[in-house]
Structures are given as structure tokens and as C-alpha cells.
Amino acid sequence: MRLEAAARMDVFRKLWAARKLIVVVFIPLSLLPLPLIHPTSEACCAYVLMVTAVYWVSEAVPLGAAALVPAFLYPLFGVLKSSEVAAEYCKDTTLLLMGVICLAASIEKWNLHKRIALRMVMIAGAKPGMLVLGFMCCTVFLSMWLSNTSTTAMVMPIAEAVLQQLICTGLADGHADSETVEAPEDDSAASEKEEDNLDKNQLELLYHNNSSVCSKQELTTLSEVQCCEGNGVGLEATSNPTYIRHTNGLLPQVAIEFPNVKRIKARRDSQYPTKRDHMICKCLSLSITYAATIGGLITITGTSTNLIFAEQFNNRYPDAKVINFGTWFIFSFPIAIIMLVLTWLWLHFLFLGCNFRETCSWSKKRKTRREMLSEKRIHEEYAKLGPISYPEVVTGVFFILMTLLWFTREPGFVPGWTSLFEKKGYRTDATVSVLLGFLLFLIPARRPFSSSCSSSSCRNTESDPMAPMITWKDFQKLMPWEIVILVGGGYALAAGCKVSGLSVWIGRQLEPMSGLPPWAVTLLACLLVSAVTEFASNPATLTVFLPILSALSETLRINPLQTLIPSTMCVSFGVMLPVGNPPNAIVFSYGHVKISDMVKAGFGVNLIGVVVVMLAISTWGVPLFNLNEFPDWAIARNVTGGL
């Protein structure tokens, strides 16, 4: 019996190990009767759509590889010609993304993001509540222009260094959590507090020694620490440092410097000096991934799902000139501000309690010794950046110029700069981003006619004084080609649904929902999308749902923007699980939060997001996009599709 049970378990293990291969083979074969029994264009297109959707949701193959399925199945089934499918894989948004990535490469190469983040944190201070709000603000700002994943990867090492400074200061001074730095006249009160709390917080950070030994002893600041095979986070070495190598099993090994302090009795059930320290670590870590998601909502280029929506909408409704950088920003910026404040309040209540006076005070008289030392550390890290360099100035100018040109292209309420040209409709946001991105490959990183240069620019251009701001390697390192192909696969699926008539057929099947009011349809779409995206990738989820929601809106004769825009925003709210999106996985890998913490906090953020988006689309979204009417451009599309 035992041998049979062991054999069965061995078979199950092998099947589980080969589950992705089974899905890749079984799904196309099981769905094959559909186009064979009903050899129509609609059935063939539905087969390709279902196979691709299952591949995306199950992630049995990489997302980019699954996006190539329409490239060979559409021609094989006679839905689209091969040349027609290929044309869908490179659109205007691809060039827009390439230009933005050029700017992002320059920002990262010259450490402008680090200067912005540290400066914002310096303004906020080291009080836990203000520290969290400061990190959230700088993360939102960076995520407007960089990808959510890149922003989280940039900001988390800075936050981790601050957290480790708080922890190691707690080890050096066990009662610092209760000791308050008061004015000279309050010395007596301070001494009484010290006596009352002398025996509190006598805890020590535990560490594990079961990880491999690092080959490098030198540490650099923040995200530049290299240890063994990966990058970690640490504080810069001083004389006679003590290193503690800690690993959580998910990240590369992290080397942290602790000052030489007297060892305090260890509490073995925690790696944090106090429970409050652990709560601060949880709150700050989760705030960064949520802020990255919120910031990505603000601009068309903030996240890939916004780009997918913009391109699919413009392809489906070419006569609708309503979605551009300006209109999207006007609609989404208030949403982001409201979500930022409510998310901060929710996280503060969940992890730090309701004592806002204690955690958010800017008064120096109420700062603990640990907070003073943390502020000192942040100021030291900012001082290491030195004075602002010439490449940083150029990058900042390009950043501001790109934003202004996007806003003023077609603002809507006044003529934009495109009205200066005789031919209309030739210039888009991609024209601006590609032009400025191209110039970054030409402009030298050293100041012209100047023999002196900053240390950073000299270090990066020491071999060639005429070296440009960015090189092709810098661009290629950040360019998300998988996302480009994934977006192209979505365009190909949408084109197939349009040509084959599948979208019209889906719309007819949804006619029983015509009795629902528009707000109810929008709410159902938001809830459905936000639930599915917790387990599937955001771009894949949106790519599957956009054609269906477009057909539903046309069938119910409601403005398609009333369902498409809220669904596009809600697809980014997959924040309850580490698999929901890459920023969640990055934050989870640092080991401060558990899945239960993410679920509890993420549910509140998800609910906040849906409520705020519904509020926006029902208030200022109505006059902005004229949502009370079924627009002419949708009527034309509906008539053409019906024919």
C-alpha cells in the first residue's frame, strides 16, 4: 500500500511539474471542435481569443509569447492576412512608450529620481505618519512618468535604508521609542519619562546566519549595494563596522551595517525591536506599492493598461477625438489626489493607529532620538549626491518640456500648438516623446565649452568627452519589449474581433442587460475587472475585457467611455496579492509584510479605488467627456459594425 501511495504521489508531482505544458497542449485541443463544427469567422476568432486569454490568465507561457498566438492563428483560420496582423503589433503608442523610456533612462542614469525622492522625504520629516506620506508623494510623482515596477524598484531601497536606520537606532537605544527630545526648559519632564520607560523596548534585531557568505565587504549607498549574486540594501560602512547578513529567502542577501553598541537581551520571536517598528515597516512598504499604482493612473504613459486603452479606443472609434494626454490628466489627477489621501489615512489607521498628533507632528520638540538620527541619515545621503549636475538639469528641462508639449498639443479649450501646422491630425503625443527621446542620444552629457564637470558626469563619460546623455544600452536596459508585444497582441485580437464580427455577436448576447441603468453597468464592470485582475496580469485582463465592454456599451447605447475608463482604472487595483502586479511582488520580497497583511490592506485600497472612480465618472467625468449622450462617433461605429 505504501509503495502504491508513493507511486501515485510521484505521478501527481510529475503532473504538477508539467502543468504548464499540459495547459499549453490541452486547451487548444479541447477548444478545437468550435471552429471545426462552426467554420465561421466569428467561431474562428472566438477560438483564437479563448486560447490566448487562457494562456494569459494561466501564464502557462510568457505573456509576450502568448501575445504572438494571433500572429499565426489568424492567418491559419483566415480571419486576417499575415500582413494585416503584423501591422497591429507596432502602433503609435509603441513610439510614445519608446520616447518615454528614453527620458526614464536619463532620469535613472543621472540619479535624478534619487534626488527627488530624498528631497521629498527631507521635507516630510522622520515622523512615521509624515514619513509614509512623504514616500507616497514622491512615489506617485515618479510613477506618473516611469513604470510602476521601475518606480517601486527605485524607491524601495531608499525606504529600506531608512527603515534599517530606525531599527538599528532602536537597538542602540532600547528606550528611544518613548524618549522625546524636548526643549531645555522641559529637561525635568524628559528625565521622568526616561525613568518610567527605562525597562521598555529592550529588544534586539535577530538575524539568520544560514545564508551564503558575501564575497564583497564594501557597501555603497541605498540601492547600489552589491552582495553575492544580487543587489541588496545597506548603509555605508564606517570605521570598525558590524555587519549582519539577513535574508528572507526571497530577495538576494542583504548586508546591513550596525553601529558598535552594547548587546541587549534578545527576544527570539521577533526580528524587530518593537511591535511598533514592525508596524512602521509594514505601513511604509505597502504604501509604496499602492502609491506606485495611484501614480500610474494619472497619465496615459503612467502604466501599460492606460496605453492599451488609449490605442484600442482610438482604433475602434477613430472619429472620437476625446482621449489625449490633457483630458486624461484632468480626469485622473483628482482621482489620484483623493485616493492618495484616503489610502494614507487607511494605512495609518490600520498599522499606526489614530494618534495623528504623535505620528505627524513637524515640531522638533516632539521628535524622538531615533527620528532625529533618521533625518540625519537622510540628509547625509542627500549630501552625497552633491550639487545638482549638468546632466540632471538637462534631464529636468526635457522632463518639463515634454509635459508642457503634451498638455498644449490639443488642450481643447484653446487652440494647441498643432494648429500652427497646415495639415491637421498628423502630430500626436508620440511625435513629442520620440523627438525629445532622440535628442537625448545627441546632446553631450558634459557642459559645452567647460573643462570642469561634476563627479557623476565625469565618471560616466570619462572615456568620451562628447558622450551623449544616454546610450542605446541605457535605453535597451529599460525598454519593456514584452509589454510592447503584449499590447500588440491585444490590438491584433481587437482587430480580429472587429473584422470577423465577433464583437457584434457578443453585443447581441448582452442585450438582456439593457434594463440596467448606466451606473449599474459601470459598477458591475469595475467589480468584475478588479476581481479578475487579482489573479491575472493587468494588461491581459484589460485586453480581454475591452472589446466585450465596448460591444456592451454600443448595445445598451451608453457612452463607451462610461464603462471603458472606469474599467481601465480599476484593472490597476490588483493590490491584494503578491501576484496581482510586479510592484506587489517587489514589496513582498523585502519580507516586512505577510500575505494576510496585503489582503487586509489591499481590500481597503481596492474598495477606495472603486468608490473614487465611480464618484469621478458620475461627477466631473460627465461634462468632461459628455457622458449623458450616446455620441455620434459611437453611432457611426455601431452602424458600420452592424453592416
N, C-alpha and C positions, 0 to 999 in steps of 0.2 A: 504493500500500500504506500509506504513512504517513497519507494522508488517511482511509483506511478505519479504520486503527487509532485515529486521533484521534477519529473519529466514534463508534466503539464505546466508547472511554473516556468520551466526553461522555455517551453514553447511560447507562453504568454510574454515572457521577457523579449524573445526574439521578435514577436509580432509587434510589441510596443516599440522596440527599437526601429522597426521598419514601417512605423505607422505613416510617416510622410510619404514614403514610396507607395504604400497601399492606397492612400488618398489620391495621389497623382495618377495612378493607373485605374483605380476603381471608379472614380467619379466620371471621367469621360465615357467609359464603357457602359455604366449604368444609365447615363442620360442619352446615349446614342440612339435608342429607339425613337426619341422625339423627332429628330429631323428625318429619320428613315420612314416612319409611319406617316408623318405630315411634312412632305417635302416642299414647304412653302418658305418664302423669305423670312416671315415672322418667326417660324419654328426654328429655322437655322440660326437666326440672330439670337433667339432666346437660349438656344443650346450654348452658343459661344459666351453669352452673358453669364449664364449659370456656372459654367465651368470656370470662367475667370473669377467670378465672385467667390466661389468655394475655395479656389487657390489663394485668393487674397485673405479671406477670413481665417482659413486654417493655417496660412503661412507655411503650407507644405513645400513650397518653393519660394525663393526670394521674391519680394514684391515686384522688383524690376523685371525679373524673369517672367512672372505671371502676367505682367502687363504686355508682354510680347505675344501672348496667345492670340489676340485678334489679328495680329500681323500675318499669321499663316492660316488661321481657321476661316477668316472671312473670305479670302480668295478661294480656298478649297471648297467652300459651300456656295460660292457665287453670290455672296452678299455685297462685297465691294471689290474693286480691282486692286491689285497689289500696289499700284502707284497711288491710288486714292487713299489707301490705308497708310502708306508711308508718309504722305503729306500731313497726316494728323499728328505725327509724332514730333513735329517741330512747329510751334506756333509763336505768336507774338509774345506770350508770357514767358516762353523759354529765353528769349533775348532779354526780357525785363529781368528775369532771375539772374542771368549771367552778368548784367551790369551791376546789380545789387551785390552780387558775390565779389565783384572786383573791389567795390567800396569796403565790404566787410573784411576782405583780405588785407586791405591797407590799414583798417582800424585795428585789427588783431596784430599785424606785423609791428606796428609802431606803438603798441600798448596804450592806445587812446581809450580803449574800453576800461582798462585798469585804472587810469587816471580819473575817468568819470565816476566809476564805482566807488573808489576810495574817497573822492571828494564829497560825494553824496552822503556816505557813511560818516565822514567827519562832521558834516553839517547836522546830521541826525543825532549824533552822540552815542554813548555806550549804554544808556538805559535800555533794558530789554525791549520794552514796547517801542521806543523810538528807533532802536537798532533794527528791529524787524521791519518797521515802516520804511526806514532808510534803504535797506536792501531791496525791499519790494519796489520802491520808486525807481531805483537805478536799474533793476531788472526789467521792469515794464518799459522804461525808456530804451534800453538796449534791444529788447525783444521786438520793438516796433520796426527795427531796421535789419536785425540779424535773425537767423532762425531760432526757434525756441530751444532747440537742442544746443546750439552753439552758445547761446546766452547762458543757459544753465551751466554748461561746462566751464564757461569763463568765470561766472560769479561764485559758484560753489567753493572753489579753492580759497577764495578770499574770505568767504563766510566761515569755512572750516578753520582757517588760521585764527580768526577772531574767537571762535568757539574754543579752540585749544588754548588760547591765551587765557580765557575765562576759567577753564578747567585747571590749568597749571597754577594760576594765581590762587585758586581755591585750595590747592594742595599746599602752597607755600604759606597760606594764612587760613587756617581752618575756620576762624570766626569772622572772616571778611564779609561773608554774606549778610551779617547783621550789623557790622561796624559801619557807621556813616561818617564821612569826612565833614565835620562841622566847622563853623567859623570859630575864631579864637575865643569868643565870649561863651561858646557852648561846650568848652572842653570838659566841664564837670559832668554835663549830661552824657557826653560821649563816653567818659570813663565808667559811668554807671552801666551803660549799655554793654560795654566790654565785659564787665564783671558778670552781668546777668547771662551773657551768651558765651562765656568762656568755654563751656563744655559742649557747645553745639558744633555741628558740622565737622567733627573730627574724622574725616573720611579721606580715603586715598584712591586715586585712579588705578584700577587694576589693569594688568596687561598680560598678553599671551606671548609666550616665547616659542610657540610651536610653528612659527613661520620661518621661511628660509632667511638666511643672513644676507643683508645687503652688501653689495660689493663696493658701494661708494659711501664715504663718510661725510662728504661735503654737501651742504644743503644750500639751496637758493631760496628765494622768497616765493611764497604762495604757490601758484600752480606750476612753477618751474622746477620743483623738486623731482629728482630722478632717483628711483630706488629700484635695484634689481631690473625687472623687465618692464616696468611701467612708471607712470608718473604718480606722485603722491602729493601730500600736502605737509608742510612743516614750517618751522620758524628758523630764522637764520642762526647759525652757530655763533656762540660766544666762547670766551675762554673757559676751559675745563667743563664742557657741557656734559649732561647726562642724557643719553638717547634711550627712548622707549620705543620699541618697534611693535606696532599694534596692527593687527589685521582683523577684518570682519569676515573674511572668506569670500568676499565679493569684489573688493577693489584690490588693485596692486598694493603691496606693502607700504605702509605709511610711516615715515620717520618723524618723530616729534621731539623737539628739544625741551627739556625741563630745567629750570634753574636748580642749583645745588641747594636743596632745602632739607630740613630735618624731616625724616620719615615719620609719618603719622600712622597710627593704628589703622589697618585696612579693614574695610567692610567688604566681604567677599561676594555679596550678592549684587553688587553694582559696580560699574566702571566709571561712574560719575561721582564727584564729591558730595552732591546732594541731589535729592529728587528734583528740586527746582532747577538745577543745572541741566538735568536731563530734559525737563520740560522746555527750557530755553532752546536746547539743541533741536528738539523736535519741531518747535514752532518756527525757528529760523530756517531749518532745512525745507519744511513743507511750504513755507511762504515763498521761497524762491521758485519752485516749480509752478506754483499757482500764479505767481506774478509773471512768469515767462508766458504762460498760457494767456493771461489777460492782455499782456502787451502785444502778443501776436494777433489779437483781434483788431487792433487799431488801424493798421494799414493793409493795403492789398497785398503787399510783399511780405507782411509780417509772418505768414505761415503758408505752407503749400496748399492747404484747403481753400484759402481765400483766392489763390491763383487759379485753382481748379474751377471754383465757382465762376470767377470773372470770365475765364475763357469759354467755358461751356455755355454760360448765359449769352455772351456776345456771339457765339457761333449759332446758337439756337434762335436768338432774336437779334439779327444784325441791324434792324431798324431802331432798336432801343438804345438811345444814347444817354443812358441814365447812370451807368456804373463807371466811375473813374476814381482816381485817387482822392479827389476833393470830396465828392459826395459820400464815398465810403468813410472817409475820416470824420466828416461832420456827423454821420450817423453813429459811428462806433466809439468815438472818443468819449462822449458822456457815459456810454455803457461801461467803458473801461474804468473811468473815474469812480463811478458808483460801485462797481464790483471790487475795485481796489480797496475802498474804504470798508465796505461790508465784509470782505474776506479778511482784512486785517482785524476788524472787530471780532469776527467769528473765531479766528485762530487765537487771538488774545484771550477771549473768554474760555476757549477750550483748554489751553495749555498754561496761560499765565494768570487766569482769574480775572476779576473785575476791578482790581485796585489800580486804576489807570493813573492815579496821582503818584503812586510809588514807582510805577514802571515807565512812565512817560514824562517825568519832570525833567526840565532842562536846567534846573537850579543846581549850581555846583555844590551848594551846602548839603544836598541830598544824595550825592554820589558816593558809592562805596569805594573802597580802595581798589577792588578788582575792576570796577568800571573805569576808574582813573587810569589804571595801568593798561587796560584795553584801549582806551582812547590814545594813550601814549604810543602803543604799538601801531595803531592805525596811522598816526601822524608820522611815525618813523618809516613805515612802508611807503607813504606818500612822498616823504622827503627823498627816499632812494630813487624815485623816478626822475628827480632833478627838475630843472626848469623846463617848460614846455619847448619841445624841439621843432625845427622847421618842418619835418615830415608830418608831425601831429597837426601843425597849423594848416598845412595843405590839405590833409585829410578832413579836418574840420570844415574848411571852406568848401570842399567838394560835397560834404555831407549836407551843409546848409543850402548850397546851390541846387543840388538835386531835389531837395524837398521843396524849395521855392518854385522851381520849374515845373514840378509835378502839380503843385497847387494852382499855379497860374496858367496852366495849359488851357483848360476849359473850365473855369470856376463856375460857370452857369449864370450867376447874377450880373457879371460884367464880361465883356469880350476878353478872351485869353490871348496869349502871345501867338497862338496858331492863326489868329485872324489876320496877322501881318503877311501871311503867305497867300498867294493867289489860289492855289489848289487846296481844297479842304479835305479832311479825312485821311491824310497821308501820314500824319505825325501822331504818335501815341506816347504813353509813358515809357515804353520800351526804347523809343528813339533817344530820350533824355538819358536813361540809365546806361545804354550802350555807348553813347558818345562820351560821357564822363568816365565810364569804366575804361574806355580805350585810351583816354588822355592819361590815366594813371600809369599806363605802360610806357608813356613817353616822357613825362615830367621827371627830371632828376630828383633824387632824394636829398641831394646836398644843395644848399643855398647857392644860387649862381653868383659869381664874382666874389666869393668869400672863401678865404683859406681855412677859416675855423669852422668847426661843426660840432654838434652835440655828440656825446659819447655813444648814444644809441645809433644815430645815423652813420657815424664813422665805423662802428662795429659791423653794421650791415652792408656798408658799401666800401669797405677798405680796399677791395681788390679792383674796383672800378669807380672812379670819382663821378662818372656820368651814369651810374646805375639808376634805373627808374624806381619809382615809388613801390611798385610791385612787379614781380616776375611771373612768368607763366606757371612756374612751380607753386608759387604762393596762391595763385588762382585755382590751380588744379587741386590743391590740398583741401580747399573748402567747397568746391563745386559739387553739389549733390546730384550726380548723374542718375542715380537710381530714382530720385524724385522726378527728374526730367522725363525719364522713360515711363514712370508710373503715371504722371499727368498725361503724357501722350497716349498711353493705353486707355485712359479714361475718355479722351477725345475720340479715339477710334471707336470705342463702344458706343458713345453718343451718336457718332456719325452713322454707325450701322443701324442703331435703333430708329434713326430718322429716315434713312433710305428704305429700310425694309418695311416700315410701317408698324413696327412693334410698339413704339411709344403711343401711337393712336389706339392700338388694340388694348394696351394697358389702361389708357384713359377711359375707354368704354367699360372696362370691368370695374372701374371705381365709381361709376355713376350712382350706385346706391348711397354714396356718401354726400350726395348733393343736398340733402336736407340739413346738413350740419352748418352752423354759422362759420364764417371765415376764421374767427379767432379760435374756435374749437379745432378746426383742421390744422391750424398752425401749432397749437399746443400739442396735439397728438403727434405731429411730425417731429417737434422738438424732443418730446419724451422718448419717442421711438429711436431717433438718431442718437441721443445721448446715452441710451441704454446699450445699443449695439456697439458703439464706439469704445465702451469699456473693455471689450474683448477682442475687437478688431482694430486694425490701424485706421487712423483718421482719414487719410486720403482715399483708402479703399472704400471705406464706409460711405463717404460723400459721393464718390464716383458712381457707386451703385444706386444711391437714393436720388440723385439729382434728376435723371431722366424720368423716374417714376413720379416725383413730386411736380415736375414741370407738366407732365401729362395730366396729373390730377388737377392742377390749377386751371389748365385750359378746359378740362371737362366741367369743372364746377364754375367756370367763368369768374374766377377771382384773380386779382393781380398776381402773377407768378412770384414777384418779389416778396409778397407777403408770406410765402412758405419757404422760398429758397434762401433768403437772407437769414432768418432765424435758424434754419436747419444748418446752414454753413457755420454759424457761430456756435451752435450747440454741439456740433461734431467735435469741437475742440475741448469739450468738458469731460473728456475721459480721464478723470483725475483720481479715481478711487482705487486703482490697482497699479502696481509697477508696470504691468504690460500695457496699460492704457496709452502711454506715449513715451518717447525716449526721455524727456526731462524727468518723468516719474522714476524711471529706472536708474537714472544718474543719481538722483537724490537718495533713493532707497539703498543704493550700493554703498553709501557712506556709513550705513549701519546705525544711524541715530533713531530711525523710525521702524516700526513694525507694520505689517500689512494691516493689522487692526487699526493702527493709528491713521493710516492712509484712507481706509474705508470710512472711518468715523469723520475725519476732517473733510475728505473728498465729497462725501454725501452732502454736507452743508454747502460746500462751494458749488457743487453741481446744481443744487436747488436754488442758490443765489443767482447763478448764471441764467437758468431758465426763466426765473421770475423777472430779472432785469431785462433780458432780451424781449420777453413778451410785453413788458412795460414800454420799451423803446419802440417796438414795431406798432404799438397801439397808440402812441402819442406823437413824438416828433418825427417818427418814420412816415406817418400818413401824409403830411404836407410835403415832406422832402421827396418822396417817391410817388406821390399822387395815388395812394393805395385804395382810395374809395371807388375808383373806376377800373373797369376792365379795359386796358389800354389798346390803342389801335395796333401797336406792333405785335401784341399777343393775338389779336383778332386775325391779322394777316397770316401769322404763323399757323393758327388753328385752321383757317380755311385752306391754306396750302397743304398742310398735313392731311386734311380730310380728303383732298383731291388725290 
